[in-house]
């Protein structure tokens, strides 16, 4: 169990191949799957299902795995401020996945407070376009989120959100890229950038329908 949790922490925010994990641990796939379900029952791990499998062809059906407590995941990864301050590439990669896990966890909590039920998942196509978190209401409307461990979100970062917007049409309410920066602005039609702290900091936002591309909200 301890080894499996450590393996999941190393792949938090990524798609987990249970069979490959079982091989690394030297156990059967059934054993690894049973232990993974136990970790889920203990609220240590959550699997985020693939979403939009009928939206277009060749969409991934593999769930992503997240360690529920991002602080625990950081400890298991031995991800310290000194490592991040040293700009070690491996540590920065781990931080990116960990930041995604943290944001997904915060949105999952807030989604549980909504008055109406929603479906959560991730979206990834065979050509590499992906969206970290998709939130769908019962009426079919969708809000999508990406997480970037950087202060800016250049155009290519919107690839997955833009493809999802174009595929859904009017069902797509909006897409947000969360960054470590300080600015909120509209990048394109229904595509926005916001600092991660907007998840818990109340602010008065200008109507997005009036916001021009690149304009602060």
N, C-alpha and C positions, 0 to 999 in steps of 0.2 A: 504494500500500500504506500509506504513512504517513498519507495523508488518510483512508483507510478505517479505520485503527486509531483515529485521532482521533475519527471519527464513532461508532465502536463505543463508545469510552470515554464519549462524551457520552450514550450510551443504555444504558450498563451497568446490569444489573438490570431492563431493560425488554424488551418485545417488539420485535424488529427487523424492519422491513419492508424486505426486500432490494431490491425494485423502487424504493421511495422513496429508499433509500440510493444506488442507482445513478444516479437522476435528479440527486441533489445533487452527485454526483461527476462527472457528465457522461459516464458510461460505460454500456455495455449491462448488462442484468441478469446475463447470463451471465458477463461479466467480473467484476462485483462478487461474484457467487457463487463464482467460481474463486479470487479473491483472499481471500475470507472463509474458504474451505476451507484455503488455504495458511496463513492466520493460525492456524487450528485445528491444523494439522499442526505448526506451530512452537510450540504450547502457549502462545500469546499470548491466544487467545480460545477460549471454549467456549460452545456452544449447549446450553441446558437444554431438553429437549423437553417439549411439553405432555403432561400425564398425565391419565388418567381420561376419555379421549374417549368411552368407551362407558358411563361411569358415569351420565350424564344427558345430556339433549339440550342443544344450544347451549353446548357447552364449547369454549373456544378451542383451536385446533390449531396456533397459532403458537408457536415456541420463544422462550424468553428468551435474551438474549445477555449474557455476562459476560466482562470482561477478567480473565484468570487472576491476574495480579499487581495487586492493588488499589493498591499503592504506585505502580506505573506509571500506572494509571488516574488516580490523584490528580494526578500530575505533568502528564499530558495535559490534565486539566481545570483545571490551575492552581489547585487547591484548597488554599489555605494556611491555617495556623492564624489568621492575621490576618483573613482573609475570614470564617472561621467565628466568630471572636471578635466580629466586627462584626455578627453576626446578619443577614447579607445573605440575603434569602429565596431567591434563586437558588442561592447557595452551600449553604444548608441543604438544599435539595431535592437537589442533587447529592450531598451527604454522605449523605443517606438511601439513595439508590441505591447509593452506594459501600459503605456499611455492609452492605447486603444482599449485595453481591458478595463482600465479605470473609467474611461468615458462611457463605454458600453454599460458598465455596472451602474453608473449614475443615472443614465437614461432608463435602464430597466427599472430602477427603483421609482423614478418619477412616473414612468408609464403605469406602474401598479397603482398609483394614486388616482388615475383618470376615472371619470364616472362611467365611461364606456370601455368595453374590452378592446384590446388591440392585439395584433399578431406581430411578433418580432422575428427577424431573421437577417441573414446576410445574403448578398447577391454577387455572384462571380461568374463570368463567362469564360468560354474556352480560349478566347483571344486575350485574356488578361485584364479585362475591364472588371472592376469590383467596387462594391459599396459596403462599408464596414457594418452598417446597421440600417435596416429597413423597418419602418413602423407602418403597419397597415390597419386602418379602421374597418369596421364592418361594412361601411358603405363603399369600400374599395379605394378610398383616398389614401395617399401614401406620402409620408415624410421620410427623407433619407439623410443619413449622416456619414461623414468621413472624418477621420482623425489623422492629423499630421503633426509630427513632433518637430515643428519648425515655426518660425514667426510669420512666414509668408506662404501663400498658396498660389503658385503660378498656374497658368492655364492648363497644362497637362494633368494637374492634380484633379481637375474636374471631369476627366474623361468618363469615369464610371457614372457619376451623377448625371452628366449630360446624356449619356446613352440611355440611362433609366428614364430620365425625363422625356426623351423623344419616344421611347417605347410605350410609355404610359399615357402620354398626352395630357388631357385635362385631369386625369386621376392623380397626377403628380402635383402635390400642393407646394412642395419646396424641398430643396436640398441644402444642407449646411456642411461646410468644412470647418471643423474646430481646429484652432491652431494655438501655439504658445505665445502668439503676438498679443497686441493690445487693441487692434482696430476691428470694428464690425463694418462690413460694407457689402453691397450687392455687386457680384461679378458679372452676372448675366441673368437672363430671364429665369426667375425662380431659383437661382443659385446664389448662395450667400456665404460669407466668411464671418466667423465669430470667434472671439477668444474663448478658451475652455472655461474660464471663470464665469461666463454667462450662464453656466448650468446652475450656479447657486447665487449669483449676484443679480438682484432685481434692477432692471434699467427700463427707462421709457424709450421705446423704439419708434422711429418714424415708420409710417405705413410703407411696407415694401413695394406697394403698387406705385408709389411716388418716387421711389429711390432709383436714381440713374446708376448705370454700371460704374463701379469704382467709388461710389459716393458713400460717405460714412453714414451709418444708421444711428 
